[in-house]
Amino acid sequence: MKKLDIYKELAENSYPGRGIIIGKSPDGKKAVTAYFIMGRSVNSRNRVFTRTADGIKTEAADPTKLTDPHLIIYSPVRVLGNKTIVTNGDQTDTIYELMDKQQTFEQSLRTRVYEDDAPNYTPRISGIMHIENGSYNYAMSIIKSADGDPDCCERFTYTYTDPISGNGHFIHTYMGDGSPLPSFEGEPKKISVVDDIDEFTNGLWDSLNEDNKVSLFVRYIDIASGEAVTRIVNKYSK
């Protein structure tokens, strides 16, 4: 698979929707992840990322303008022991709760389907990072309708064992803008990641469409120690 320039990939798509990146820094020392949200409506744009005890959550930037919390207020990131869960919806909690009961990532997601936002049927995209004793692997998942037909739910999981330094994978909800919004197609895209978290954060944020971008989360986790460094960028403030 051809390795893509993530900044160019984002800059050329005005509406990739929500996106997850997971990979490994070029120096081989850091597990890398990023998650961003975008919005077209006032309700969808009225959000910020805030830190929680075990990750982040979305909140209304202006609570007086919040008209429908369904599908937009959730915890995109939660940490369960040595696992970091990143998703585009409340399936974060499903994965957390069921994996805490010894079910697998895939088993947990089999209890969920695509989002109930007809006619888009937005895919549920999810990722999990596992760091233990200096080793690192990750998996990514997409649950989607069959080309917009809600009668069929399609599930795909991709696993990456001993990931290659400098490589990452990118999965997002939409191929681009449209009505209805066209769901992501294919396997996660192979991209380049960088060693410096601030360089990566700034590059991603600057590449996202100015009108539609809302919030960005980036985390680098030291594979040897498990220590994490996080950056959060919000277009709108509380």
C-alpha positions in Angstrom: 0.0 0.0 0.0 1.3 3.5 -0.9 2.2 5.7 2.1 0.2 8.9 2.0 1.0 12.4 3.2 -1.6 12.9 5.9 -1.5 16.7 5.7 -2.2 16.5 1.9 -4.8 13.8 2.5 -6.7 16.1 4.9 -6.2 19.3 2.9 -7.8 17.7 -0.2 -10.9 16.6 1.6 -13.2 19.3 2.9 -15.3 16.9 5.0 -13.7 13.6 6.1 -16.0 13.9 9.1 -14.4 12.3 12.2 -11.0 10.6 11.9 -8.7 8.3 13.9 -4.9 8.0 13.4 -2.8 5.3 15.1 0.8 4.6 14.5 4.4 4.6 15.7 6.9 7.4 15.8 9.9 7.2 13.4 12.3 6.8 16.3 10.3 3.7 17.4 9.8 5.1 20.9 6.3 6.4 20.9 2.8 5.0 20.2 1.0 7.8 18.3 -2.7 8.5 18.1 -4.9 11.4 17.0 -8.7 11.9 16.8 -10.5 14.9 15.2 -14.1 15.9 14.8 -15.7 18.2 12.2 -19.1 19.7 11.8 -21.5 21.2 9.3 -24.4 22.2 11.5 -24.4 24.7 14.4 -25.2 21.9 16.8 -22.3 19.7 15.6 -19.8 22.6 15.6 -20.8 23.7 19.1 -18.3 21.3 20.8 -15.0 21.1 22.6 -12.8 18.3 23.9 -12.2 18.4 27.6 -10.0 16.1 29.7 -11.5 13.4 32.0 -9.9 11.1 34.6 -9.3 8.4 31.9 -9.3 10.3 28.6 -11.4 13.0 27.0 -15.1 13.8 26.4 -17.0 16.1 24.1 -18.9 19.0 25.7 -21.0 21.8 24.3 -18.9 25.0 23.8 -22.1 26.9 24.6 -24.7 24.8 26.5 -27.4 27.3 25.5 -27.0 26.4 21.9 -27.0 22.6 22.4 -30.2 21.3 20.6 -29.5 17.5 20.4 -26.8 15.7 22.4 -27.5 12.4 20.6 -24.4 11.2 18.7 -22.3 14.3 19.4 -21.7 14.1 23.2 -19.6 11.1 24.2 -16.1 10.0 25.4 -13.8 9.6 22.3 -10.9 8.4 24.4 -10.7 6.2 27.5 -7.8 4.2 29.0 -8.3 0.7 30.4 -5.1 -0.4 32.1 -2.5 -0.7 29.3 -5.0 -0.2 26.6 -6.1 3.1 25.0 -9.5 3.2 23.3 -10.3 5.8 20.6 -13.6 5.9 18.8 -16.0 8.3 17.1 -19.0 7.6 19.5 -20.4 6.1 22.6 -19.0 2.7 21.6 -15.9 3.8 23.5 -17.9 3.0 26.6 -19.1 -0.3 25.1 -15.5 -1.4 24.4 -14.3 -0.3 27.8 -17.0 -2.0 29.7 -17.0 -5.3 27.8 -13.2 -5.6 27.6 -13.2 -5.0 31.4 -15.3 -8.2 31.5 -12.7 -10.1 29.5 -14.3 -9.8 26.1 -12.2 -8.9 23.1 -12.2 -5.7 21.0 -14.1 -7.4 18.2 -16.5 -9.1 20.5 -17.4 -5.8 22.2 -18.1 -4.1 18.8 -20.3 -6.9 17.7 -22.9 -5.5 20.1 -23.1 -2.3 18.0 -24.1 -1.2 14.5 -23.6 2.0 12.5 -25.1 5.2 13.8 -28.8 5.8 13.6 -28.6 9.0 11.6 -30.5 8.1 8.3 -29.8 8.7 5.5 -26.1 8.9 6.3 -25.8 5.8 8.6 -22.5 7.2 9.7 -19.9 4.4 10.3 -18.6 3.7 13.7 -14.8 3.8 13.6 -12.8 2.6 16.5 -9.2 1.9 17.5 -7.3 0.3 20.4 -3.7 0.5 21.4 -2.0 -2.1 23.6 1.3 -1.4 25.2 2.9 -4.0 27.5 6.5 -4.7 28.6 7.9 -2.6 25.9 5.8 -4.1 23.1 3.1 -2.3 21.1 0.3 -3.3 18.8 -2.9 -1.8 17.7 -6.2 -2.5 15.9 -8.7 -0.5 14.0 -12.4 -1.2 13.2 -15.2 0.2 11.0 -18.8 -0.8 11.2 -20.9 0.5 8.3 -24.0 0.0 6.2 -23.7 -1.7 2.9 -23.2 1.2 0.5 -26.0 3.1 2.4 -28.4 0.1 2.7 -29.2 -0.2 6.4 -30.5 -3.7 6.0 -26.9 -5.0 6.0 -24.2 -4.2 8.6 -20.7 -4.7 7.5 -17.8 -5.1 10.0 -14.1 -4.9 9.3 -11.2 -5.1 11.8 -7.6 -4.5 11.0 -4.7 -5.5 13.3 -1.2 -4.3 13.3 1.4 -6.3 15.3 4.9 -4.9 15.8 4.0 -1.8 13.7 6.8 -0.3 11.6 8.4 2.9 13.0 7.3 6.0 11.1 4.1 4.4 9.8 0.5 5.1 10.9 -3.0 4.3 9.7 -5.8 6.7 9.1 -9.5 5.8 9.0 -12.4 8.4 8.8 -16.1 8.4 8.5 -16.8 10.0 5.1 -15.1 9.9 1.7 -16.0 13.6 1.4 -18.9 16.0 1.5 -22.3 15.1 0.0 -26.0 14.4 0.6 -26.2 11.7 1.9 -22.6 11.7 3.1 -20.6 8.8 1.4 -19.2 6.4 4.0 -15.5 5.6 4.1 -14.4 2.8 1.8 -11.5 0.4 1.9 -8.9 -0.4 4.6 -7.2 2.2 6.8 -4.9 4.4 4.8 -1.1 4.1 5.4 0.4 7.5 6.4 3.5 9.0 7.8 3.8 10.2 11.4 6.5 12.3 13.0 8.5 12.2 16.2 7.5 15.6 17.5 3.9 15.8 18.9 3.6 19.6 18.5 4.7 19.4 14.8 2.2 16.6 14.2 -0.6 18.5 16.1 0.0 21.7 14.2 0.3 19.9 10.9 -3.0 18.1 11.3 -4.9 21.1 12.6 -3.7 23.4 9.8 -4.6 20.8 7.2 -8.2 20.3 8.3 -10.8 22.4 6.5 -11.0 25.8 8.2 -14.8 26.0 8.1 -15.6 22.5 9.2 -12.9 21.6 11.8 -14.0 21.6 15.4 -11.5 19.8 17.7 -8.3 17.7 17.7 -6.8 15.3 20.2 -3.2 14.0 19.8 -1.4 11.7 22.2 2.1 10.2 22.2 2.7 7.3 24.6 6.2 6.2 25.6 6.3 2.5 24.7 9.0 1.8 27.4 7.4 3.7 30.3 3.8 4.1 29.3 4.0 7.8 30.1 1.7 9.9 27.8 1.8 13.4 26.5 -1.4 14.9 25.1 -2.4 17.9 23.0 -5.9 19.2 22.6 -7.0 21.9 20.1 -10.5 23.4 20.1 -11.7 25.9 17.5 -14.4 27.1 19.9 -13.9 27.8 23.5 -16.3 27.3 26.5 
